Amino acid sequence: MSIRQPDQAALAEAAVALEAGRLVAFPTETVYGLGADAENPAAIAAIYAAKGRPSNHPVIVHLAPGADIGRWAREIPDAANKLIAAFWPGPLTLILKRAANVPAAVAGGQDSVGLRCPSHPVAQALLKAFRHGEGGLAAPSANRFGHVSPTTAQHVQDEFGAGPDSPLAMVLDGGASQVGIESTIVDLSRMDSHGPALLRPGQITAEQIAAVIGQWPGLGGTDAPRVSGALASHYAPRTPVVLVEGAALPALLDGLAAAGRRAAMILAGTGAAATPARSAVALPSEPDGYAQGLYAALRSMDNVGADVILVQRPPQDIAWLGINDRLRRAAHGSENTLNALGL
């Protein structure tokens, strides 16, 4: 497996590899995706095997601009057409009733399917090269299941290796992902009984969705379709993550130092400085910039040998909903970390 610049030759080679049932990682505006032919059950199975992903956990199908949605969904409500017109290409996934010809494996065995049209130019070029733009690529994030999603080609190689034993044919390098967190997911498969539902927050907010379809999306509920990134623990580095109010950081850092523990920190804007006993990354204080750098910061702080990653809790307003969702899942299960470190 190699990292390739997305020139015409590499794109053509990637399309051939995908048609042969192999896996190709490619950039999207959200994160890097691990792509396979969405109509090939064996290729979809290869995604699950490479990631160590449970087979009942669905993946999202990526489509070229102008693709025939009716090939993938048997019901397309008016709300879907409005959202497609407003936000595609872009970081929005729609859950619709799955067409009969679409393999159940891509949907984790469910009667629904997640569809998205990415805006990244490399993703679009690959989708246009693959089966002349008429195919679809099943593409969850290109990382081991539950780990931090990749936002650079190097992150993908770090996950899957560069040698002949890598499950990937290649990684197309499109630079750092611009959005940095996964797409917003809206369920439109139960419009008659439940209306629209926000199943995963992202850069596109519930307020923006409501402005387009004239209806505020509800919550999914226990009977909602399973979707990517909805498990309680997800997007998690190896090092425990603890969310901390900014005002509590100085005393907590003093306590960790006194206990002989090393801390890594992710801050919003300015904050505590890095020292020999702690490492720090300062992310922008506005949500788009913070989201773009979040996963790279988690990966970086995961590699400094710290006992804990302290994340200064971001604002809680609606613009930060997707970020707080990812951080909550990254920190899941770390509630007793500070006690275990002697604090």
RAZI-V88651 format. One record per backbone hydrogen bond with DSSP energy under -0.5 kcal/mol. CO is the residue of the C=O (numbers start at 1). NH is the residue of the N-H. If there is no record, write none. Layout:
# RAZI-V88651
CO;NH
CO;NH
This chain:
# RAZI-V88651
2;4
2;171
4;173
5;7
7;11
8;12
9;13
10;14
11;15
12;16
13;17
14;18
15;19
16;20
17;22
18;21
23;169
23;170
24;35
25;172
26;33
29;179
29;180
30;180
32;142
33;26
33;35
34;140
35;24
36;138
37;40
39;41
40;44
41;45
42;46
43;47
44;48
45;49
46;50
47;51
48;52
48;53
51;145
54;57
56;58
59;114
60;62
60;139
61;116
62;137
64;67
67;69
68;71
69;72
69;73
72;99
77;80
77;81
78;82
79;83
80;84
81;85
82;86
83;87
84;88
90;92
91;184
93;186
94;96
94;115
95;188
96;113
97;74
97;75
99;102
103;106
104;107
104;109
105;108
106;59
107;110
111;98
113;96
114;61
115;94
116;63
116;118
117;89
117;90
120;124
121;125
122;126
123;127
124;128
125;129
126;130
127;133
129;131
129;132
130;133
130;135
131;134
135;64
136;38
136;138
137;62
138;36
140;34
141;143
144;147
146;236
147;235
150;32
151;177
152;156
153;157
154;158
155;159
156;160
157;161
163;166
167;23
169;2
170;25
171;4
171;173
172;174
173;6
184;93
184;186
185;199
185;200
186;95
186;188
187;197
188;191
190;194
190;195
196;218
197;187
197;199
198;220
200;185
203;205
204;202
205;209
206;210
207;211
208;212
209;212
209;213
210;214
218;198
221;224
227;230
232;234
240;309
242;311
244;313
245;248
245;249
246;249
248;252
249;253
250;254
251;255
252;256
253;257
254;258
255;259
256;261
257;260
262;307
262;308
263;279
264;310
265;281
266;312
267;269
267;283
275;278
277;263
278;275
279;265
281;267
281;283
283;269
286;290
287;291
288;292
289;293
290;294
291;294
291;295
293;297
294;298
295;299
296;300
297;301
298;302
300;303
301;304
308;264
308;310
309;242
309;311
310;266
310;312
311;244
317;320
318;321
320;324
321;325
322;326
323;327
324;328
325;329
326;330
327;331
328;332
329;234
329;332
331;334
334;337
336;340
337;341
338;343
339;342
